Amino acid sequence: MDTEQTLWYTKAAQDFNHALPVGNGRIGAMVYGDTAAETISLNEDSIYSGGLRERINPDAYEGFTEIRRLLLEEKITQAQKLAFETMQGIPLDSRHYMPLGTLKLTQKFTGKAREYMRSLDLSRAVAEVRFRDDAGVQFHREIFVSHPAQLLVVHLTSDTEGTLHFSACIDGQEDIYDNNRPVEKNIVLYTGGTGSRDGIFFAAGMTVIAAGGTVRTIGNTLKVEGASEALLLLSAESSFYRGDDYCKQAIARLHAVTDSAQNVSKTAQELLSAHIRDYRELYDRVKFTLPDNSGGEAEKLPTDERIRRLRGSDVDNKECTGHIHDNKLMVLYYHYSRYLMISASRQGTQPMNLQGIWNEDLHPAWGCRFTININTEMNYWGAESGNLPECHLPLFDLIERMRPQGRKAAQEMYHAKGFCCHHNTDIWGDCAPQDLWMPATIWPMGAAWLCLHIFEHYRFTQDTEFLESHFDALCEAAEFFTDYLFENRHGQLVTGPSVSPENTYLTAGGEKGSLCIGPSMDTQLITVLFQDVIEAAGILGRRQDFAETLAEMLPKLPPVSIGKYGQIMEWAEDYDEVEIGHRHISQLFALHPADLITPQKTPKLAAAARATLIRRLIHGGGHTGWSRAWIMNLWARLHDAQMVYENLHKLLAHSTNPNLLDSHPPFQIDGNFGGGAGIAEALLQSHDGQLHLLPALPEEWASGSIRGLRARGGFEVDIVWENGALCSAQIRALANGICRLRTKGVVSIRCTDGTDVDTRLKDGMIQFTAHRGAVYDIKA
């Protein structure tokens, strides 16, 4: 068993947090692995609870101006009361994500299941179930979701002829489906819709072909008897993608396979081979390995027991658990983060929501929407460094879909140009305030944060065509702030009313509040947004006048400031936090994902960022999976290798479900991607105009290698290290440009084609001109 590539278990999943995810970006499934009564939860990524809602409060602008006045007069309670009378969305909620249904497979065999194992092979993106019955018959299921075929595939085999007997049906919750009945010979079509006249309608088609035995339809159930091999195919289509043809397309997907199927084994192999080829073109770009330090336990234990082992036993104290190691589990976790991204976010699909694409609840936690005050952004932190830029593209499609709604929000709520969004959006790009929760609802910064991903994608890919196509969105996000910002009593340009996401402050007079003027994160976001627009305008030669306007505004934004505890201030006033160990660490946006704070360029601010982290952690911070993942990235930016390792260890031990998915709790997928990004950040950083090799390498990772990481500036990097030090590296230039290389020791650089490399030492970095297509060998 490959401990770096395979999740495996000796029992069927008892609930969703034990089930294994498979997907093709659009169709998702959670495989429980029961032998006699298999359950596979089904999702299609466009199934939301209805059509676009018009939710902007008609009293918003009048309330906005009065709330700003009240906050300036420090009448916090009055301001917050008025905010939830005039600025909240009406209705409160945008549309939420919903499940498609459940595939139920009932299998008959002799006696009990023996020698049971279920697994998920990340190298092939295939879930498997194996067992033997009391008659000695070996049964095997392979489950995958094919991107080329756009089908869920369940391949069932038996090693004894005539012993495969099972039935399969699709079921749904409550009244979200309308019909579930046969429409052709051995094809069942399950159809339904999700509310309102402009809602989303869906269809799932299912068929089975078998070798030997019989296949027949009884009611809405497909029944196979006396076969030795069978192939179950399930399609899923929606009106969001297909308009009125969604039913026809669901059936056509099945016929595309069955009409040419002469042999079940051959058809199954063709589907599997096409699926693996497509998947591996993305997955095989990166390979990470570390030596085993588990004392051989990684090889012997199933994945859930490996996770549980990291927690220690009841007699262990916290210091003891720090000595329980499993490097191979950390490698598996990184590979899993890339597997999940490929499985949940492909070009032309929806971006990943709070649970990626995997959700079995009609009314999931927080609506399973796109929560954009960190969670959706964190989902994509590892896309570029993990060499999956194509998987990032659905996020940009969503941004474009948000712009019309965001313009309405900007104009009607704030009388401002440009576009804005609050802390949530849905499949339709709803930009009105979401929920009725003061620490989060009135925060018009969501579009700004999302749009930073546009320039981040450009930094890694150097794709000017992409930048050109999304430049207007970038500018429109910035344009909002040219009207929304106002001068405070110090002559600084600030936001408000706004919040520091989900946190609450305590004034000197003992009053609690969330709504405020000029929280630190807002200013940091706007600073980076303006800088991105200015740089993009220079690259494209467009909107120079607008870039000059932003350049004039930048110096008027408040600087990052240090407070009374030596910490980075979270609010414009040096308030105390009501919850010192809060999960959000918004004031450190400047450190990560931004680069306004770095140890080299701003050492005093970096020291204050460290103090902020320590203060958060000693008061219980990092108690959710995604928060712990963010903390990992922050420590990596501070080059603190041991704190990176310690927080990764805690993320795995205490905030990871048995199926290796992140736990908030409940399940949220953002921690998987934040944790994966943090691992990459420990090995390679490129945010500060330099390629920094092994900036935060934990001593537990003394030797290892990683191949295929991407870096800003258009580079692909392989790194090999031994005994805690760089051994060699290879840099592939994907674009022309200057490469600035930072390492801890002396290195030599030569081009693999034999040409000389003209290098010079500047500011502690080796600098040379890189040429597109050239490969540079680095030797320590």
N, C-alpha and C positions, 0 to 999 in steps of 0.2 A: 504494500500500500504506500503510495507516494504521499508522505506527510506534508509536503509543501503544496500539493495540488488536489487533494481529495478530502472531502468531508465524509465521514462514515459513522454508522450507528448500528447497534445490535438489537434495537427495538423500533417498532413503528412510532411515528409521531403521535403524541397524546393531544397536541393542540397546535395552533398556528405557529407558535414560537419554537416548535420542534420540526415543523414541516420544511421542505427544501424548495427553494425558488428556482424556476426555469422561466425563460422569456425570450422574446425576439425583438424587444423594444416597444412593441404594440400589444401583443398578447402575453399575458403573464399567467403562471400557474404555480400553485403551492402543492407539492406532492407529499402526502402523509405516509404512504408506504405500507398500509395495512394489507395483510395477505388475503383475507377473505372478503373484506369490505373496504376497498380502496376509496379514498376521498381525494379529489384534486380540485382545489378552489380555483376558480377561473376569473380572470380580469381581461378587459379590453380598455386601453388607456383613454378612450374618449367618452366613456360612459359616466356622465355627470348627471346631477339630479334634475336638470331642466335647461331651458334656454336662458339667454342673456336677460338679466334683471336690470331695470333702470332704478338705481338705488340712491342717487345723489339727493341729499336733503335740500329742499328748496330754501330753507332758512340758513343754509350753511354760511354764506358770505356775511350776512348780517351778524351771525353768531361769531364767526371768525374774527371780525374787527373788534367786537366787544370783548371777546376772550383775550385777545392780545392785550388790550388796554388793562383788563383786570390783572393779568399776569405781571405786567409792568408795575402795577400798584401793589404787587405781592398779595393779592386777594385770591389765593389759590383755590380754596374750597368753592367760592362763587364761580370761578372760571371753569372748574371741572364740572360743576353742576350744569352750567350753561352749555358746555361742550356736548353733554349727552342729552340735551334738549334740542340742539340745533345742528350739530355737525355729524352725528352718527348716521350710518346708512339706514335707509328705509326701503325695504325691510333690512334687518340687521345683517343678514347672511347672504353671501353670494352662493353659487351652486357648489355642491360637494361631490366628491368622487364616490362611485358606487361599484359593487361587484357585478360581474356578468352572471355568475351562477356557480354550480358545483357539478363536476363530473363524478358520478358514482359508478364504481365498477365492483361487481360482486362475483367472486371466483370460487368455484367448488374444487375441492381436492380431498384426498384421503386422510382422515385423522387431523393431526395438528401440524403446524408449520415448524420445521426444525432448521438449524444452521442458518438462521435468518441474518441478513445484512441488507441495509440500504445505504446508498452513497450518492455523492454528487462529485463528478469528475470535472474539475474546472478546466482541464486541458482540452476537453471535448464538449463541455456544456451539456452533459447528459446525466440525468438522475437514473439510478438503477435500484431495483429490488430483487433480491435473490433468496430463495428458500427451498427446502426439500420437505416433501410430505411423508407420512408414515409408510407409504408404499415405496419410498425411495425415489420418487419422481422429482427431478430438479426443474423448478420454474424460475423464469427470468423475465423481468420487465425493464425496458429502456424507455425513458420519457424525455423528450426534448421539444422545444418550440423552434421550428425552422424559420429563419428569416427569408431564405430564397422561396420556400413554398408557402409561407404565411399560414402555417398549420401547426397545431399541437399534435405531436405524434406519440402514440403509445404502442410499442412493439412488444408483444407477448410471445414467449416461446416455452416449450416443454421439451425435455430430452426423451420423452417416450410418446410415440405416436398415439393420437386419439385421446389424450388425457387433458386437453385444454378445454375447460368449460367455464364460461363466464357470461355475464350480462352487463350492459352499460346503458346509462341514461343520464340526461342532464336535468338538474333540478334548480329552482330559483327560490328566492325569499319573497314572502308576502305577495304583492300584486305587481311587481315590476315587469313580469312577463305576461304575454297574452296567449300565445299558442305554443304547444310543445307536442308535435305530432309528425308522423311520417308524411313525406311529400313525394318521394320516389321510392323505388325498391331499395330497401336497406339504407335509406337516408332519412334521418330525423332532423327537423328544423325547429329550433327554439327561438321564438321572437318576442320582442317586447319594446318598451319605451320608458322614458324617465321624466314624466311630468311636464306640464305646460304645453301650450300650443306650438311653441318653438323648441320643444324638448328633443332629446337625442333618442333615436330608435336603433335597435340592434337585432342581429340575427346570428345564431351559432348553428352551424351544420355539423352533423356527426354521421360517420359511416364506418363500417368494418369490412375488411376483406380477410379471408382466412385460407390456410392451406389444410385441406382435409376437413372432414366434419361438415357442419351446416351453419349458415348464417341466416337468421330470419328476424323479422320485426314483430313484436307482440306489444300492441299499444304504442307507447313512445319509447320502448326499450328494445335495444338490439341484443340478440341472444346468440351466442356461439356455443356449439356442442360438438364434442369429439374431434377437435382440431389439434394440430401439433404446433401451429404458429398462426398468429393473427396480427393485423395492423389496424389500429383504431386511429382515425383521423378526425380532428375537430377544427373547424374554421370559425372565425368570429369577425364580423364586419359591422359597421355602424353608418348611420345617415350623416354623421359629422364628416366622415371621409368620402362616402359613396353616394350621398344624396338618396334618391328614391331607389337606387339599384342595390341597396345593401343586402337584400335577401338573395337576389340573383347572384351577386358576387360570392356570398357565403357558399352557395351550392356549386358555383363554378370552380371555386378553390378545390373542392373535393373531386370533381370530375377531372380536373387537370392532372390528378394522380391516378385515379381509379380507371379512367378510360384507356390508359395505356399500360395498366398493370397486368402482366401475364404471369408473374411469379411473385409470391409474397416476399420471399427472402430477398430476391433481387430488388424489388421495389423498396423494401425497407433499407437495404444497403445503399441504394441510390439516394434516398432521402437523407440518410445519416451522413453519407460522404459529402453531399452538397452543403448540408448544415455545418459540418466540421470545417470544410474549406472556407466558407464564408466567415465563420466565427474566428478561426485561427488567423485569418488575415489581420485581424485587430488584436487578438489576445497575445499572439506570439511575438509581438513587437517588443515586449518587455519580459525579462526573466530575472528574478531575484532569488538569491540563495544565501543561507547562513548555515554554519555548522550546528549540529544538534548539541544542546546543553541541558537536555532534560533527563540525562541518565538513562536513556533508552526508553523512557515512558512515552515519548511522542510516537514511537513505532507501534507500541502495544495497545494504547488506549484509544477508544472511540472519541470523536471530537467533543461531545458533550462532557465526557469525563476529563478531557484535557483542560477544558475551560474551568470546570469545577475544581480541578487539582490546583490551579493557580490561586484559588482563594485560601488554600490551606485548610486545616481541620480546626475543630473547636478548641483544641489544646494549643494551636499555634497562636502566637501573638503577631501583631502587625509587622514586627521586624523579621520574624521567621518567614512570613509569606513573601517578603522581598527576596528571599533566597530560593524560591521555587521558580524555575526558569523553563521556558519552552520557546526557543528561537524559531523552531519550525512552525509553531502556531502563529507567530508574528508574521512569518513569510506567507503562510496560508491566508492570513487576514488581509495582507496587501494584495495578493493575487485575487482574493474574493472581491475586494473593492472594485477591481477592474472587471471581473466577471459580471458583477451586478450592474455596472454601468453599461456594458455591451448588451446585457440582457434587458435593460430597462430604458435605454435612450439611444435610438438609432435615427439617422437622418429621415425626416418626414414623419416622425412620431411626435407625441407630446413630450415635453420635458418631464423629468422625474418629480413627483410630488413628495409629500411627507413620508410615504411608504414605498417610494419608487413607482412600481405599478401593481404591487401586491397588497390587496386589501379584501377582507372577507366580510366587512361590516357594512350594513346599509347606512348606518350613521356613524362613521368612524370618528376617532378623536380628532378634534380641530378640523373636521371636514375633509381630512386628507387632501387639502388643497395645496397650492403653492404658497407657502409661508415665506415671505421675502424680507423679513428682518434678520435673517441669517440662514435659515434652513435650506431653502432652494439654492441659494448661492453656495453653501457648503457642499451640496450635492455635486457641484461641478468644480470644486477646488482641485481635484486630482485629474481632471479630464486632460488638461494640456501637458502637465508634467508626466502623466501616465501614458502619453503617446496615443491618446484617443480623441483628437480634435474633432473628428466627425460626430462623436457622441455629444459634443457640446452644442451642435447646431440647433437641436430642437428648442433650446433656451432662447435663441435669437429669433426664431419663428414666433415664440410666445410674445417677446418684446414688441414685434411688429403688430401683432394682434391686439396688444394693449394700447397702442398709441391713440386710436380714435376715442376709446373710453377715457384714456388719460388726459386727452385734450379737454374733454367735457368736464372732468374733475377739476382740472386746473382753472378753467374759465369760470365754471359755475360756483365752485367753492371758494376760490381765492382771487378771481378776476385777474388771472395771470396767463401769460402766454405759455407755450411749451406743453409738456405733458407730465403728469405726476401719478403716483399710485401710493396707496397706503400699505399696510403690512401684510396683506394677502391679495391674491388674485386667483382666478379660476380659468377654466378652459377657454372662456370667452374674453378674457382680458379685463374683467371687472376691476375697476380702480377706486371704487368708493371705500370709505372706512368699513372695516369688518369687525363684527362682535360689538360688545358693550363692555369693554374692559379697559379702564383708564390707563394702565401701564403700557398699552400697546396700540389702541385703536386710532388715535389721532396722531399719525406719524407719516407725513407725506414724502418720505424718502425712499420708498421701495423701488420706484422706477430708476432713480439715480444709482442705487446699488447694482441693480440688474445690468444697467448699461455699462458699468465698469467692466463687465465680462466681454464686451465688444472689443475694447482696446486690449484687454488681456489676451484674447484669442489672436489678435493681430501681433502682439509682442512675440508670441511663441511661433506663429506660422509665417510672419512677414508677408501675409497675403493682402496686397493692396486692393485687389478686386473685392474681397470680403469687406475691408474697411470702407471702401467707397459705397458699397451697397447698404451699410448700416450707419454711415456717417450722419445722416439726417436724424436718426433716432438718438444718437449720442448728443447731437447739438440741441435737439428738442428737449431732452432731459435737463440739459444745462440752462436752456432758455427760461424754463420755469423759475429758476432761482434769481434770474435778473429782475423779476417782478416780486417774487415772494420774500426775498431777503430785505431786511430793513436795518437802519442804524440804531444801535443801542446808545446809552448815555456816554459811552466811551468812543463813539464814532465807529464802532466795529459793525460789520454786516453779520446779522444773526438770523436764525430761524425762529419760528414760534407762531402759534402754539405747536409744540412737539413734545416728544418724550425721549428718554434714553431707554431703548427697547426693554420693556417688561420690568423695569426696575422702579423703585420708589425711594424718594429722598426724605430726609428729616431736616427741617429748618432749625435754626438756632432757637426759635421760639417753641419748638416741639411739634410743629404742624407737619403732617405727612402729605406728600404730593407726588404726582407723576408728571402732570402737564407742566411745561416749563418753557422758558426762552433760552435758545442757544445751547442745547446739550452738546457735549464735546464730539460725539460721533457724527452728528449732523455736519459740523464744520469740517471734520476730517473727510467725510464722504464728498462734500462739495469741493473741497480742495483737490482731491484726486480727480473728480469728474472734470473740473475746469482744466486741470493740467492735461488730461487725456484729450479733451477737445482741442486745446491749443496745439498739442503735438500732432494730432491727426490732421488738423487744418494745414499745418506746415508740410506734412507728408503729401497730402492730396492737392495742395495749392487751392484750397477752397475756403470761403467764408473768413477771410483774413480780418475784416472789420469786426466780426463777431468775436474772433479769437483775441483781438486787441481789447475789446470790451471786458472779456473775462480776465485778461492779464491785468487790467486796471483794478478789477474787483478783488483779485487774489490777495494783495497785501492788506486789505481791509478785513479779511476773515480773521477771527481770533486765533492765536497760536495755541499749540498744545501746551498745557500748563501743568505745573506740579503743585500739589496740595499740601495740607498740613501734616499728613502722614508720610510725606515723601512719595506719594502716589500720583499717577496721572489723574487729573481731575475728570470726573464723569459729567459734571454739570458746570455751567458758567459760574455759579457760586460754589464754594467749597463745602457743599453739603455732606453730611454723613448719609450712609445708606441705611435703610431700615433693615435690610438683610445683607449683612456684609459679605457673606459667602454666596452671593447671587450667581445663578448659572450663566447669565449674560455678562460679558466683560467688554461692553461696547466701547468704552474709552480706549481700549487697546486695538481697535480697528486700525489705528495708525501704525501699529507694529505688524499686524497680520490680520487681513490679507493685504493691506496697504504697506508701503515702505517709507512712510514719513518718519518713522523711528527706526534707526539701525545702530548696532553697537559701534560701527566705524564712524559714521557721520554725526550721530547725535548721542554720544555716550552718556550725558546726564539724563536725557530722556529715557534711554535704554535702562539705566539704573532705576529710574522711577517706574518704568514698566515692570521690572523685576519686583520692586516693592509692591506694586499693585497685585501682581500674581500671588506673591507670598501671602499678602493680606487676605485675598480671596480664599486661598487654599486652607489657611489655618482656621478659617471660619466655616469650613465645610463646602467650599466651592468644588465644582466639577462633579456634582452628584448626579448629573444626567449624562447619557452617553455622548451626545453631540458637544456638550460643554467640555467634557474631558478631552474630546478630540481637538477642539479649538485650543485648549490649554497646551496640548502636545505641540501644535504648530507655533504657538507663541514662544514656548521654550526653545524650539528649534531655531527660531529667528534670533533668540538671545544666545545661541550657540551653547546651550546647557544640555549636553548629551544625556547626563544621568536623569535629569528631570523629564526629558523626552521618554526615556525608557520606563521610568517609574510610572508616568501617566499612561503610557501604552499598556503596561502591565495591569494597571487598575481598570483601564477601559475594557480589557479582555476579561478580567476576573470578576468585575462587579457590574458592568453595563453592557454585557453581551449575552444574548439569548443562546440556548443550546444549538440553534441552527446557525450561529455565528452572526446573526443579524443584530443590529444595535437596539438597545433598550433605553427609552427615555427615562422610565417606562411610561406608557406602553411602547411597543415597537415603533421606532422611527428610523429611517434608513440613513439619515444625514450623518450620523456618527460613523457609519462604515466608510463613507467617502472622506469625511474629515480625518478619520484615523489613517486611512490609506494615504491621503495627501501629506499627513504629518510624517509618515515613514519616509516618503520621498523627500520631504523638506529636510530631514536629518541627513540625507545622503548627498543632496545636490540643491543648491540655491542659486537663483539667477535674477532676483528681484532688484538688485542694487547696481545694475549695469555691469555685472561680473558673473562669471561661472565659479562658484565656490564649491570645491570638491570636499566632501565629507565634513561639513561644517559643524555637525552635532552627532558624531558617531559614538554610540554608547560602548562602554568597555565590554559589555556582554556580546557585542557584535564584532569582536576583535578581528575576525577574518570573514570575508564574504565577497560577493560580487553582485552587481546589478547591470543589466544591459538594456539599452533602449530608452532611457529617460529623455524627455525633451526639456529644453531650456529656452528662456527668452532670448531673442536675437536670432532664432532660427537654427538651433543646434540640437543634435542628438548625441547622447553621451553614454558611454560604457565606463564602469569603474570597477577595479579590482583592488582589494586591500588585504593586508596581512599584518597580524600583530598590532592592530590599531592604527596602522599607517598606510598611506597610499602606496600601492605597488605599481599600478599602471592605469591608464585611462585611454579612451579613444573618443575623439570629437569629430563628428560628421557635420560639415557645414551645409545647411539646407538653403542658405542665402548668403550673399556677399555682406560682409560687415566686419567690424572690429571685435575680436574676442579678447576679453580681459579675464585672465585665469588666476584664481587665488587658491593656493594650497598651503599646507603647513610645513612643507619641506621644499628642498631644491629639486627641480624636475628639468628634464630635457624634452624638447618638442621637435618632431620631424614629421614631414608630410610623407604619407605612405607611397607616393609616386616618386619619391627620391629627391624632389625639389627642396631647396633650402627654405627655412622659415625665418623671416626677419623678425626677431623678438626684441623687446626692450622692457626693462623693469620700471614700473611707475606706480607710486602709492602702494607698494607692497604687492603688486600684481604683475604678472607677465602679460604683455600686450602684443598682439600680432594681427595682421590683416588676414581674415579668413575668406576663402573663395568658394563659391557655391560648387558643391560636388566633391570638394577636397576632403580628405580624411587625415586627421592629425593624431599621431601616436604620442602619448605622454608617458614618460618613464621616470620613476623616482630614483 
